[in-house]
Each structure stands twice: as C-alpha cells, then as structure tokens.
Amino acid sequence: MIKLYDLSSSPYAARVRIQIRLKDLPIELVKPPFALRSSEFLQTFPLGKLPLLQLHDGSTIAESTVIMDYLEALFPKAPLIPPSPISRANNSMLVRYADNHLAQSLLPLFIEFMSFEKNKVGITNKLENLQAELNKLEALLTTQPDFRQRSIQTGDICLAPVIYYAIELAGWFGKQEIINDLPAVFDWWQWINQHPAVADTIAEIDRAHKAVIK
Ligand SMILES: N[C@@H](CCC(=O)N[C@@H](CS)C(=O)NCC(=O)O)C(=O)O
C-alpha cells in the first residue's frame, strides 16, 4: 500500500490528508519512524520535511504540492484540478498564494509563537504583514470567478490549513477574527469548511496545535 508519512499539526501534511479523504484514496497514513532532523530521518526523507509519500517499490516523493499533483495523475477520478487552461491557472494561483505569500507572512509569527512569549517587539508589524497578505487574498478571490459556482480544487485544499493557522496565530497574538472584515475570504472559509474532509482535518490540526499550547 502507498504510505503517507504524516504529521497531524503540519499544514502541508494536512492538505494531502484532505485530498486523500475527499477522494477516498487507498493510502495509509503513518507517523515517521525517526525523530524529525535526526540523521536517520534525513537519510530516509531526503528533503528533511514532512509530508512524504512512499510508493509500493519504496521510492519516495516529497513536497506537498508535488505529492498532490502526483496523486491527481494517479487517481484522476473525481478530479480536484480543473480541465480548462484558465481555471487551472486560477487554481495554481491559489496554490502559489498559499505557499509563496500567506505562509511566508505566517512564518515570523510562528517562530514567535514557538518561543511562547506573547509580547515580543515587532508583533504589530508581523500582524500587519499578515493582514496585508490576507488583503491580497480578498482581491484575488474577488477577481477570480465565484468559488461558489465551482467545486473544491487543490488550490482551496492547499490554502485551507494555512488560513487556519493565520486565524489561530493572529488570535494568539491578540488580533481576533482576522478575516472577519474580508467578505470574500470569510465566505470562502465558511464554504470550504462545508466539506467534512476539510472540517475534520482542520479539527485534527487544531487538536494537535492546542496540544502544543498546553
Ligand atoms: N514545502 C514543503 C514544506 C513542508 C514542511 O515545512 N514541513 C514541516 C512540517 S510543517 C517539516 O517537516 N518540518 C521539519 C523540519 O523542518 O525539521 C511542502 O510543501 O511539503
């Protein structure tokens, strides 16, 4: 059986779990056999990150979006990547936005969060950067065709766990409900959570994240 080396709290692993659940794929979710960053881990996980897909012959695929594209090619039924060139481009923009824009603005907040101190210098600036990236998503969703008129796609799936962390970390640093003044983002978040595969996976990340806080 194909295996996904998984991490409950990881937004990157979560997106692959959502895909697996939405398409009901025959893939086993397993925990990594070695501690992250150990030399054994780095030997088996060449890019040093989770998630990692392991195929029947033992070969491995790293990088969540590469894994997702591979799984779409391997299991094309109930496609999560649209067929037309323009809708593919719109979908890819959401994927790239999630990784190259939103996740980049979250990283500095995540580093502060891991230090477990809420009142560090520079938090206001980091929250403003996050807000600016979320404003871009508002603009992107507004210029793209209405998401309510299409089915769920890999771009939505990549974005959902990162938006979860944006809401959660902004709240942790005192800015509650960071997407509430962004009507398109707010509606998209409600819309995407109507999928049980998404809502259940977000709840899973939330449990893992809250366990860290404890
Ligand atoms: N670009 C990678 C990012 C994966 C990633 O950063 N994974 C984190 C967990 S959220 C990880 O494995 N971190 C272990 C480490 O950095 O040692 C992807 O999309 O798969």
The ligand as a Gaussian input file, in Angstrom:
#p B3LYP/6-31G(d) Opt

LIG

0 1
 N        7.401000      22.896000       1.094000
 C        7.189000      21.746000       1.938000
 C        7.110000      22.222000       3.374000
 C        6.996000      21.045000       4.342000
 C        7.342000      21.458000       5.768000
 O        7.841000      22.580000       6.014000
 N        7.102000      20.536000       6.699000
 C        7.449000      20.786000       8.086000
 C        6.262000      20.453000       8.985000
 S        5.042000      21.716000       8.821000
 C        8.594000      19.860000       8.488000
 O        8.663000      18.734000       8.065000
 N        9.492000      20.367000       9.313000
 C       10.575000      19.568000       9.842000
 C       11.834000      20.360000       9.938000
 O       11.892000      21.472000       9.415000
 O       12.759000      19.831000      10.538000
 C        5.900000      21.052000       1.499000
 O        5.030000      21.691000       0.881000
 O        5.776000      19.831000       1.729000

